[in-house]
C-alpha cells in the first residue's frame, strides 16, 4: 500500500487493486502537489462539507467514474451535481469489497457556501480496514474522550490527525489523542496551509516520541509512505 500526501488534509491510498482519495482539496490549495485532472481513483472519501475538504470531490468523482463515500447530506449534495455516491452515518460500517469503512465521530462543523450557507450534516472521520491494516483518518476534529474507545475497539495501525489548531486540535491536544488512540504510527495533517494554522511538526513529533514512543512520520506535499 502507498499513502501519498497531496497537501493540507488530502491523502491518496493506493493498493494493487484499488485507489482512494480523501478530502480532495487541490485546485485552490496553496500546498497541493497535484491538480484534480492528475487524479486517478476509484473512490473519493469526504469527511465534511467545508471547501478545504469537499474541495474537488465532485469533479474528481465524475472524471474517474468514482464513488463518493461520505455522510448522507454531503452525499446528496454531490449527487445533485452528478457524482455517484455511497451515503453513510456515524457508527455505520460497510464492506466495499477491497476494503471496509466505518464512520466515526468528529467534533467540527460542515457547511458550504457563504450567502446563504448550506448545512451539510454532521462531520465525520473514517476507520479504513484495508489489506489487514486499520487506518484512522480523524477528519477535522477537536479532542474527544471516545478516541480511547475507537482505539480499544479497533486497534489502529496508522492514525492521521490534524495538528493545526484554531479550527481543529492543536499539537497539545493531538498528543493527548495519540495517548487515547494508541496507534502504531501517526501522520500529522491540516497545518501550515495558512498562517492561522502554522505549526512545527518536528516539535509535535518530539513530544509524541517523548511521552508515548509512537513513531510520527512527517510527510510534505508530494511525499509518499510505502506501508
C-alpha positions as CSV (number, residue, x, y, z in Angstrom):
1,X,0.0,0.0,0.0
2,X,1.2,3.5,-0.8
3,X,-0.1,6.5,1.2
4,X,0.6,9.8,-0.6
5,X,0.1,13.3,1.0
6,X,-1.2,15.8,-1.5
7,X,-1.3,18.8,0.9
8,X,-3.4,20.2,3.7
9,X,-5.5,17.2,4.7
10,X,-5.7,15.4,1.3
11,X,-4.3,11.8,1.1
12,X,-4.3,9.1,-1.6
13,X,-4.3,5.4,-0.6
14,X,-3.3,3.0,-3.4
15,X,-3.1,-0.7,-3.4
16,X,-2.7,-3.1,-6.3
17,X,-6.5,-3.5,-6.5
18,X,-7.9,-0.1,-5.7
19,X,-7.2,3.6,-5.0
20,X,-9.0,6.2,-2.9
21,X,-8.5,9.9,-2.3
22,X,-9.5,11.5,1.0
23,X,-10.7,15.1,1.3
24,X,-9.5,16.2,-2.2
25,X,-8.9,19.9,-1.8
26,X,-6.5,20.6,-4.7
27,X,-7.4,23.3,-7.1
28,X,-7.4,26.2,-4.6
29,X,-5.0,24.6,-2.2
30,X,-1.7,26.6,-1.9
31,X,0.1,23.4,-0.8
32,X,-1.3,21.0,-3.3
33,X,1.2,18.7,-5.1
34,X,-1.4,17.6,-7.7
35,X,-4.4,19.0,-9.7
36,X,-7.8,17.4,-10.0
37,X,-7.1,16.3,-13.6
38,X,-4.0,14.4,-12.3
39,X,-6.0,12.1,-10.0
40,X,-6.9,8.5,-10.9
41,X,-9.0,6.9,-8.3
42,X,-11.9,4.5,-7.7
43,X,-13.2,6.1,-4.5
44,X,-13.5,9.6,-3.1
45,X,-13.9,9.9,0.7
46,X,-15.1,13.2,2.2
47,X,-15.3,13.9,5.9
48,X,-17.4,17.1,5.7
49,X,-18.7,19.9,3.6
50,X,-16.1,22.7,4.2
51,X,-14.5,23.8,0.9
52,X,-11.0,22.7,2.1
53,X,-12.2,19.1,2.3
54,X,-15.1,18.7,-0.1
55,X,-12.9,20.6,-2.5
56,X,-12.8,18.9,-5.9
57,X,-14.6,15.8,-4.9
58,X,-17.4,16.1,-7.4
59,X,-15.1,16.8,-10.3
60,X,-12.7,14.0,-9.4
61,X,-15.6,11.5,-9.0
62,X,-17.1,12.5,-12.3
63,X,-13.8,12.4,-14.2
64,X,-13.0,8.9,-12.8
65,X,-16.5,7.4,-12.6
66,X,-15.6,7.0,-8.9
67,X,-17.9,6.8,-6.0
68,X,-18.0,9.5,-3.2
69,X,-18.3,7.9,0.3
70,X,-19.4,10.4,2.8
71,X,-22.1,11.5,5.3
72,X,-25.6,11.4,3.9
73,X,-26.1,15.2,3.5
74,X,-22.8,15.6,1.6
75,X,-23.7,12.6,-0.5
76,X,-27.0,14.3,-1.6
77,X,-25.1,17.5,-2.4
78,X,-22.7,15.5,-4.6
79,X,-25.4,13.5,-6.2
80,X,-27.2,16.7,-7.3
81,X,-24.0,17.6,-9.1
82,X,-23.7,14.4,-11.0
83,X,-21.5,12.2,-8.8
84,X,-22.1,8.6,-7.8
85,X,-22.2,8.3,-4.0
86,X,-22.5,5.9,-1.1
87,X,-24.1,7.6,1.9
88,X,-23.3,6.6,5.5
89,X,-23.8,7.9,9.0
90,X,-21.6,7.8,12.1
91,X,-21.3,4.4,13.7
92,X,-22.1,2.7,10.4
93,X,-19.8,0.2,8.7
94,X,-19.8,-1.1,5.1
95,X,-17.8,-3.6,3.2
96,X,-16.8,-2.3,-0.2
97,X,-15.1,-5.4,-1.3
98,X,-11.4,-4.5,-1.3
99,X,-11.8,-2.6,2.0
100,X,-14.3,-1.8,4.7
101,X,-15.1,1.7,6.1
102,X,-16.6,2.6,9.5
103,X,-17.7,6.2,10.0
104,X,-16.6,7.8,13.3
105,X,-17.5,10.9,15.3
106,X,-15.7,14.2,14.6
107,X,-16.2,17.4,16.6
108,X,-16.3,20.1,14.0
109,X,-18.8,21.7,11.5
110,X,-20.0,21.0,8.0
111,X,-21.4,23.6,5.5
112,X,-20.8,25.0,2.1
113,X,-21.2,28.5,0.6
114,X,-21.3,31.9,2.2
115,X,-24.6,33.7,1.5
116,X,-26.5,31.6,2.0
117,X,-24.7,28.9,4.0
118,X,-25.9,25.4,3.2
119,X,-25.7,23.0,6.2
120,X,-24.3,19.6,5.2
121,X,-24.9,17.4,8.2
122,X,-22.5,16.0,10.8
123,X,-18.7,15.9,10.1
124,X,-17.1,12.6,10.4
125,X,-13.9,10.6,10.5
126,X,-13.1,7.2,8.9
127,X,-11.8,3.9,10.0
128,X,-10.5,2.2,6.9
129,X,-9.8,-1.5,7.1
130,X,-7.6,-2.4,4.2
131,X,-5.1,-5.1,3.4
132,X,-5.2,-6.3,7.0
133,X,-4.5,-2.9,8.4
134,X,-6.6,-0.3,10.2
135,X,-6.1,3.3,9.3
136,X,-7.9,6.0,11.3
137,X,-8.4,9.3,9.4
138,X,-9.9,11.6,12.1
139,X,-11.0,14.4,9.8
140,X,-11.2,17.9,11.2
141,X,-11.9,17.4,14.9
142,X,-11.2,18.6,18.4
143,X,-10.1,16.2,21.1
144,X,-12.8,13.9,22.5
145,X,-12.7,11.1,25.1
146,X,-14.2,8.5,22.9
147,X,-11.0,8.3,20.9
148,X,-10.0,5.8,23.6
149,X,-13.0,3.7,22.7
150,X,-12.2,3.9,19.0
151,X,-8.6,2.7,19.6
152,X,-9.7,-0.1,22.0
153,X,-12.4,-1.5,19.7
154,X,-10.3,-1.2,16.6
155,X,-6.5,-1.4,17.2
156,X,-5.1,1.3,14.9
157,X,-2.0,0.7,12.7
158,X,-1.9,4.3,11.4
159,X,-3.6,7.5,12.7
160,X,-3.8,10.6,10.5
161,X,-4.5,13.5,12.9
162,X,-4.8,17.3,12.5
163,X,-2.4,19.5,14.5
164,X,-3.1,23.0,13.0
165,X,-5.1,24.4,16.0
166,X,-7.7,27.2,15.6
167,X,-10.1,25.1,13.5
168,X,-9.0,21.6,14.9
169,X,-6.9,20.1,17.5
170,X,-3.5,21.7,18.1
171,X,-0.3,19.8,18.8
172,X,-1.0,19.5,22.6
173,X,-4.5,18.0,22.1
174,X,-3.2,15.9,19.2
175,X,-0.7,14.4,21.6
176,X,-3.5,13.5,24.0
177,X,-5.3,12.0,21.1
178,X,-2.3,9.7,20.4
179,X,-2.4,8.6,24.1
180,X,-6.1,7.8,23.8
181,X,-5.9,6.0,20.4
182,X,-2.6,4.2,21.0
183,X,-1.9,3.8,17.3
184,X,1.3,2.1,16.0
185,X,2.1,5.2,13.8
186,X,1.0,8.8,13.3
187,X,1.0,11.2,10.4
188,X,0.1,14.9,11.2
189,X,-2.1,16.8,8.8
190,X,-4.1,20.1,8.5
191,X,-1.2,22.5,9.3
192,X,0.9,25.2,7.6
193,X,-1.6,25.7,4.7
194,X,-2.2,29.2,6.0
195,X,-0.6,31.3,8.7
196,X,-3.5,30.8,11.1
197,X,-2.7,27.0,11.3
198,X,1.0,27.4,11.3
199,X,2.7,24.7,13.3
200,X,6.1,23.0,13.7
201,X,5.5,19.2,13.1
202,X,9.0,18.4,14.3
203,X,8.0,19.7,17.8
204,X,4.9,17.6,17.7
205,X,6.9,14.5,16.7
206,X,9.4,15.1,19.5
207,X,6.6,15.5,22.1
208,X,4.9,12.3,20.9
209,X,8.1,10.4,21.0
210,X,8.9,11.7,24.5
211,X,5.6,10.8,26.0
212,X,4.4,7.8,24.0
213,X,7.2,6.4,21.8
214,X,4.7,6.2,19.0
215,X,6.6,7.0,15.7
216,X,5.4,10.1,13.9
217,X,6.0,10.3,10.1
218,X,6.1,13.8,8.7
219,X,5.1,14.0,5.0
220,X,5.5,17.0,2.9
221,X,3.1,17.6,-0.1
222,X,4.1,15.0,-2.8
223,X,5.7,12.7,-0.3
224,X,4.6,9.0,-0.1
225,X,4.8,6.3,2.5
226,X,5.0,2.7,1.5
227,X,3.1,0.9,4.1
